[in-house]
Amino acid sequence: MCEANVYLHRDGQEELLMESVDRIIPGEDNQIFMENIFGERRVVKARIREMELVRHRVILEAVPEEPVQRHTEIWLEPETAHGHFHPGEAVIIKLNKGYNMQADSQAELKDPKAYIVKPEGTRELELHAHHNQGEINLTEEIDGLAQIYVHEKGEQERYAAVLVEVGHHHHHGTQPIGLPLEIISTDYSHARMGENYEIQVLKNGIPLAGAEVKATYSSTKNRDYPHHLTTDETGRAKLFLTARGNYLFSVTDENIISTFTLVKSF
Amino acid sequence: MCKDMPPLEKAIQFHGHICPGLLMGVRAAEFAQKYLDIDPDQDEELLAVVETNSCGVDAIQSILGCTFGKGNLIFKDYGKNVYTIASRGKKRAVRIAQKYKPQSHPDSLRYRELKRKDSLNEAESAEAENLLGAIFERLMSTPFEELFTWRDIDFSFPAKAEIYPTVQCSVCGEGVMEPRAIRNGQNYVCPDCV
């Protein structure tokens, strides 16, 4: 066999992908690299269905997408487009229920409780919840930095945390809230796209090693979380930020799902 | 804007989207700034000579402030990702050239293939987004010397851009910069009406 034509089999039809291919290299994640005698290259997401060596044909088929293993989580998102609020602005935090920063219209919030954590102590906040969305109005509550979290009890315990900033402050010195399962930023200074961002997972205040942390961002077109991180022996993991807008980190341990919203300025 | 906008964000806002070409321009602009120890241009202290009109030039304009409108961006249509950045104050110029690589990374090949399509389905859109993320991380994390070469060059600074009087075109009635108008007796004609 010399070179071959490569076809993609889809819905009973064959589509010519590349002629005179002399090199095919299967890669990770069902990717197939091919190169022809003219130096052209292509990468397709498929697997080899059949090789007709006498007829110089290689037939690929598309790989069906794996179904998304969803769990329902809650997360908080401040209603601001640039990462913080200005003094005097309405400070509204939205609570959502769904998955991968996509609200699930079938989900129902079950009596969630919201709290504000300040140096002088933790206090419950008024939370208006309806269907799969809730709203917290912090306009009269904050001047500076405050950690907000929501807890939804049940067989599946759900937590959502966010750091809210009114005015321009440096985030250094913020302490963990103390949730049974919590994602914290190891450096609360402003996160920037094009840089690494480090989080740490704490279980009852102790770093949790080997935990899978999923990460996503509000503009993603992925049905499932685009990033999967694993915490090191100190419970830390890093993500290179490549998207604008806010990120969501999510971790599951036993019956607890805990999220942390990273609010970015850009 | 209530905070100092990072250079990368300036470039994205100016260009309108994130793409590999823009990111290469960001790397070149940030390098030039550090190498020449210069601040972004206010009033033609800097001058950029760009040998391409591709995405990276928008990073040069937005980060270094060498812009088409100010006249301190000189375009040479050579089709090369080469940027010369010169500082009048420092009396220095650096020529930064993107390294030629005969083989593109498979991620880049696939990304280009997807971007050439007229429309993408849901799975392809997600794939393009993930590929761009991977390319983004790679381009911003790769040591500069693996992406570009650079050298100091002797540079003759042109005079700063002049402001010329505007005259009226006798045909269309619109205003036209005097040196661009064609004199026809007592009248002027703009290049469009000649």
Chai-1 contact restraints between the chains, C-beta under 6 A:
chainA,res_idxA,chainB,res_idxB,connection_type,confidence,min_distance_angstrom,max_distance_angstrom,comment,restraint_id
A,F33,B,P106,contact,1.0,0.0,6.0,A-B,restraint_1
A,R41,B,L109,contact,1.0,0.0,6.0,A-B,restraint_2
A,V43,B,P106,contact,1.0,0.0,6.0,A-B,restraint_3
A,V43,B,L109,contact,1.0,0.0,6.0,A-B,restraint_4
A,V43,B,R110,contact,1.0,0.0,6.0,A-B,restraint_5
A,R192,B,P6,contact,1.0,0.0,6.0,A-B,restraint_6
A,G194,B,L8,contact,1.0,0.0,6.0,A-B,restraint_7
A,G194,B,M140,contact,1.0,0.0,6.0,A-B,restraint_8
A,K221,B,S125,contact,1.0,0.0,6.0,A-B,restraint_9
A,K221,B,A126,contact,1.0,0.0,6.0,A-B,restraint_10
A,K221,B,E129,contact,1.0,0.0,6.0,A-B,restraint_11
A,N222,B,A126,contact,1.0,0.0,6.0,A-B,restraint_12
A,P226,B,N130,contact,1.0,0.0,6.0,A-B,restraint_13
A,F240,B,E137,contact,1.0,0.0,6.0,A-B,restraint_14
A,T242,B,G133,contact,1.0,0.0,6.0,A-B,restraint_15
A,T242,B,F136,contact,1.0,0.0,6.0,A-B,restraint_16
A,S265,B,K3,contact,1.0,0.0,6.0,A-B,restraint_17
A,F266,B,E9,contact,1.0,0.0,6.0,A-B,restraint_18
